[in-house]
Amino acid sequence: MSRLRSVTTTLVQTLSRLGGSTPTPHSNLSRMRGCRTFMEDQSFTGNPLVRGLRRGATLETALRSPGARFLPVSERRVGVDPDGGLAWLTPGSLAGAGLRLDPGAEHLAAQGEIELPLYTLGLDREAWHFAVDVSSLGPEAPALPRLAEVRSLMPLLPTDQLAIAGQAVALAQWHAAHAFCPRCGAPTRSAEGGARRQCQGDAAHRLYPRTDPVVIMLVESADGSAALVGRPLNYRAGNMLTCLSGFVDQGESIEEAVLREVAEEAGLKLARVEILGSQPWPIGRGGSCELMIGCVAKATSNDIDMDAAEMAIVQWLPREDVRKALKNSGSAASPLNGGDGAGMPFFLPPPYAIAHHLLKSWAERDGSWFAEAQTPALARI
């Protein structure tokens, strides 16, 4: 695959070859971070918090700050207030919720001696924000705010609140899954305000929160008129069709992962791969936090050879059909929006998924994503 890197160019170079003007960078991330993005800002991005304990702050001083705020979390659920926003507890409201704060510890106390882990989310102006894991509380839980699944909040919460909610559940789930050291089996404990876990059997064993990289790709047909979509066998979302995707293997580049996954699932070879954008996905498979890396690729032929052991369907979808389906993706009839899918032979992912924006970015063009003259082709798998 040594030729891969020499022929894979940046997105801006690709767009300039297409002969059109460079797209206007999309909004929030561009303003907040001074970066340029070429898709609309994705769900779970735009977190306003300065993450972690910084500038000499300690967990104890942060907890003692009068503006400290605490977000109840349980697995993939977060506290929500009666208006549907995130429900933050303050030092003054903890007692009313049956919780006790000990600034010298890395937890809150509830129902006597039940310890509820605390994880630092970050600083917004002068206010420190924390996630408090209440999942160990039973049916006799104190008067906590109502908990709601983050997935159900995706179309409802403002982008900044959704990003914080995603960070909170991802961090809490990672800690819950790493109560024991994977190297020696000894118990671990939260350290540095939740920034890591420390093995209690060996001081050299430190664990840090991880994110699993996943490639998700819009593959266009050899003539540029259709997009490749599919649905895995174990997919629960009915007749939804989406972009192909898969985890990046160890020692594998993003481009190599795209080539491999498309070959495995659809039996297609690719001539081009471009990286377009990314989306954090804190509600990944098995409680993991994933980073969805959006790519666009060009197939060398339209001859699909689907892996029937993994995929239920893989097919080409003409550009006009993609455009029509995108218009319906936000409708109430879509099963992802609570509908029954009546009158919809298939549906595409909703706007809070990066697959939607990959399909949209491609469908908005009148011709092929790639310039006609592009050689040499990528090395074949």
Secondary structure, 3 states (H helix, E strand, C coil): CHHHHHHCCCHHHHHHHCCCCCCCCCHHHHHHHCCCCCCCCCCCCCCCCEECCCCCCCHHHHHHCCCCEEEEEECCEEEECCCCCECCECCCCCHHHCEEECCCCCEEEECCCEEEEEEEEEEECCEEEEEEECCCCCCCCCCCCEEEEHHHHCCCCCHHHHHHHHHHHHHHHHHHHCCECCCCCCEEEEEHHHCEEEECCCCCCEECCCCEEEEEEEEECCCCCEEEEEEECCCCCCCECECEEEECCCCCCHHHHHHHHHHHHHCCCEEEEEEEEEEEECCCHHHCCEEEEEEEEEECCCCCCCCCCCEEEEEEEEHHHHHHHHHHCCCCCCHHHCCCCCCCCCECCCCCCHHHHHHHHHHCCCCCCCCCCCCCCCCCC
